[in-house]
Amino acid sequence: MSQVEQFLMGSGHNRTAIHVGLLNNMPDTALRSTELQFARLLKDAAGPLDVRLRLFSLRSIPRGQEARGRMAGFYDDAAFLEAANIDALIVTGAQPGKADQRQEPYWAELAQLIDWAQTGTLSTLFSGLAAQAAVLHLDGIAHRPLPRKLSGIYGSRQTQDDPLFFNAATTVPVPHARHGDIAESDLAAKGYRVLARLNGEGGGENQVDIFTREPPGHSQFVFLQGHPEYDPGTLGREFLRDMAGFLKGETAERPAIPEHYFDRATENLLAEIGTKVEFSRYQDVVLSALPRQVWRSSAVRLIANWLLLVAAAKARRVASKTVHTRRRA
């Protein structure tokens, strides 16, 4: 068993450890890679902290037999989250089948967990489509469709100081892969703090990247429209998936090559391939490319700062309970 797999299995419950739950809502094809990406990121970001990870899933998300078999023994039903005594939660997005996520079969279960997380966690991090789902449920903020999919590596520029950016560069690279965006004006109207926007390189100019919500007495919610957890090959695999759908006639528009991701020679090779060719032509080019994970160090720094904030909040909570117990005695 690898170190990451041991990390995923956890090591029992320790009151001094930081217990993080991962509610993995990704489709079967991305389930395993997503859990490993977050496990590795948390492991690298933990530093001196004792971080324990537990995996959870929504029963209302359809799963194939193979996926359910592999999840057995690794995943707990999300219904047990409330009794799991976790300190923090990471929520990933579910693949939408409808234009309005509120019409999805998993919506009621997901909404209930978002409500619980406001007081049941010290902090919850919503990743990708989960960020869009959360603000839709919490404040009725709907995402706006983009003219075409935003895919690539973009510069994320801080808009204000925050402990999440301690010892971080002002602008850092971050992967994005999404069809929608959340308007900053809608977030500001509901009291969200926008911490970072995408800079002017490529199609993501001035789009919101990171924002937070922390009403008094509630958990700190951190929302990421990007995917700092991605491994070096994720955007390439997503491009191949989209291209396969296009070549099969499932989508009308040819997917764009991810921006600022491949080297120039690979981009040229992909651009030269026609549309009436075997899918293997695209596979050969993409799988032979070697994209650099230029965002890794900044991703580790972001999650390390998040874990430190969770640890500090837990220490304050323990100290407060200790004082209250002594006063009662």
N, C-alpha and C positions, 0 to 999 in steps of 0.2 A: 504494500500500500504506500503510495507517494505521500509526501508531506502535506500537499494540498488536500488529498483525500482524507488524511487524518484530521486536518483542520476542519473539513466539512463535517466529519463525524462528531467533532466536539470532544470535550474531555470532562463531561459532568458539569455540575453547577457549582461555581465558586462565587461567593458573595463579593469578592474583591475584583473579579474579572468584569470585563465589559461584554455583555451578551447582546449580540446583534442577530436579528432575524432577517432572512432574505425571503420575501414573498415573490417567488419567481413565476411570472405570468406569461413568459415567452412561449411561443408555439413549440411543438415537439422537436422540430428541426434545430432550434436554437436553445433549447432548454439546458442541455449539458454544457455547451460552450459558455452560456451566460453565467451559470453557477460557478464554473471554474474561473472565469474572468473576475468576478467579484471576490471569490475566495482568495485568489492570488493578489488582488489589489489590497484587500484588507490585511492579508498576511504581510505584505511588503510595507504597508503604512502603519502597522501596529507599533513598531519600535519597542519600547520597554513595556508597553501595555499588554496585559493578558486578555486577548480578544477571542471570544468563542462565537462561532457561527452556527446557526440552525436554519434549516431550509423548510419553507412552508409553501403550500399550493392551495389555490381556490378549487374546490370540488366542482364548481359550476363551469370551469373551462374544459371543453372536450379534450380528451387525451386518447391517443391510440394505445393498443394493448402493449406494444413494445415499450413505449414511454412509461406507462404505468408500472410495468414490471421493473424497469430500471429505477424508478422513483421509490419503490417499496424499500423500506428500511433507511432511506435517506431523507425523505420528505415527511413532514407532519401536515395534517389537515389544518388549514388556516383557522378553523373553529377553535383550535387549542391555543391560539396566540395569547389570548387574554390570561390564560393560566400558565404561560411559559416563562413569566418573569423576565422578559427581555428588557434591555435598556434602550435599544435603538432598533429601528426597522428600515430596511431598504425595500422599495417596491418597484418592480419593473413593469413595463407596459405590456398589455395584451394585444395581439394582432387584431385590429378591428375588421369586422365584416360588414359593418353598417356605417353610414355617414355620421350618425349620432350615437356616440358610445352608450348613451342612456338606454338604447334599445338592445344592447348586447345581453346575452343570457347571464353573464357574470356580474352585471352592473350592481344589482342589489347587494350581493355579497361583498363586492369591492367597496361600495359606498359605506356599508356598515363598518368595515375595517378602518376606513379613513376616519370616520367619526370616533371610533374607539382610540385610534392612535393619537388623537389630540390630547388626551389625558393619560393614555396607557403607555406612552413612550416618553423618553426624555427628548428624543429627536427622531424624525422620520425623513428619509431621503427618497424623493420620487425621481425616477430616472426615465427620460425619454417620454413615451406616450403616457406613462403613469403621471407625469407632471401635468399634462393636458387634462387627463381624467380627474385628477384631484381638484384643480381649480374650477372645473366644470361643476363638480359636486358641491364644493365648499361655497362658491360664490357665483355660480351660473356663468362663468367666463368661458365662452366657446372659442376654440381655436379657429383661425381663418386659413382656408386652403391656400397653398402656394401655387404659383403658375406651373412650376415643375419641382420635382423632388430636390431638396437640398441635400447634397451628399458630398462629403469631402472633409478636409482638415482646415479649420478656420481659426484665425486669431481671436481669442476672447479677452476683451479689455475691461479691467476693473472700472466701475463707475463710482464706487465709494469704498472707504476702508471698512474692513470687517475681519473678525478673528479667523474666518475661514481662509483668508489670504495671508496669514502670518508667514513671513519669510518666502513669499511667492513673488514671482515677477509680475509687473503690471499687466503685461499681455502674454498669454500663453496659448499654445495650440491645443485644439480639442476637436475630436471627431463629431460630426453631425450626420444624421441620416433620417430625414423626416419629410412628410408631405404637407405639414401644417405649421403654423406659428401662432404665438400668443401676443396680442398687441400690448405694448408697454403701457399705453394709456388706460387700458382696461384693468391692468394689474394695479396701477397707481391709484385708480379710483376706489379700489377695494382695500387699500392699505398695505399692499405687498411692497417689499423693498427689492428693487432691481440692483443686483450687485455687479453684474457683468453683461456686456453686449458684444456681439460679434463685430469685428472691425470691417473696414471697407473692401476687403479682399474677396472677390467672388460674389455669389448670389445672396450671401447672408448678411449683407451690410446693415448694421444697427439693429439686427434682431436680438431679442433677449436670449441670454445664455443661462445665467444663474439668477434665481430670485428666492426670497425667503418670506416666511409668515410666522409670526410669534405673538399671538394675542396673550395678554396677561393671564398667567395661570395655566397656559397651554404648552404643549410640546413645541419645540422649534421645528418647523417644516422647512426643508431645503429642497428646492426644485431645480433639476438639471434638464435642460432641453437637449443637451449634448450627451455623449457617451464616453466619458473618460476611462471607463473600464475596458473598452474595446482592445482586443489583441491586434497585432500587426496585420493579420489577414482578414479581419471582419468586413471592412468596407469592400474588399475584393470579392468576398463570398456573397455579399449583398448585391453587388453589381452583377455577378453571374446569375444569381437567382432572378433578378429583374430582367436580365437579357434573355434568360430561358423563357420567361413568360412572354416577352415580346416576340421571340422567334416562333412561339407556338400560337401566336395570335390572340393571347389572353389580354394584352394591353396594346393600345394603338400607337403609343409614342415610344420611340427608341430611347432607352435610358441613357442619361448623360454619364460620361466617365467621371468618377469621383474627382473633385477638384483638389489640387495640391497634395495628391496621395501617391500616384505612380510617378516614376521618373519619366522624363520627356520621351525617351525612346519607346517605353511601354505605351504611353499615351498615343504616340504616332502609329504604332502597330495596331492598337485597338481601333483607332479612327479609320484606318485603311481597310479593315475587314468589312465586307459587304453584309447585307441582311439576308441574302439567299445562300447561306453557307451552313455547314454543320456547327452545332453548338460547341463541339470539341475544339474548334479553332479559337474561340474565346477562352475556353478553359486552359488551353495550352499556354496562351500568352499571360493570362492572369496568374495562374499557378506557378509560372516560372519567374514572376516578378518578385522582388524582395523589398517591399515598402518598409521604411524605417518607422519605428514607433516613437516619433519625436515628441509625443505628448506624455510619455510614461512618467517622467520625473515630476511634472506639474500635477498629474493625476494622483500620484502617491502623496504629494504635499497637501493637496486639497483634502483627501480622505484622512490623512494623518491629523490635520487640524480639526476635522469634523470629529474624529475619535477622541481627541483631547478635550473638545468642548463637551462631549457626552460624558467623559470621565470626570470632568470638573463638576458637571451638573449632578452626577451620581454621588460624588463626594459631599456636595452640599446637602443632598437629600438624606444621606446617611447621617451626617452631622446633625441635621435638624431633627431627625427621628430620635437620635441619642439624647439630645437636650430635652426633647418632649418627654421621653421615658424617665429621665432623671427627675424632672419636675413633678411627674406623677408619683414617683416613689417618695 
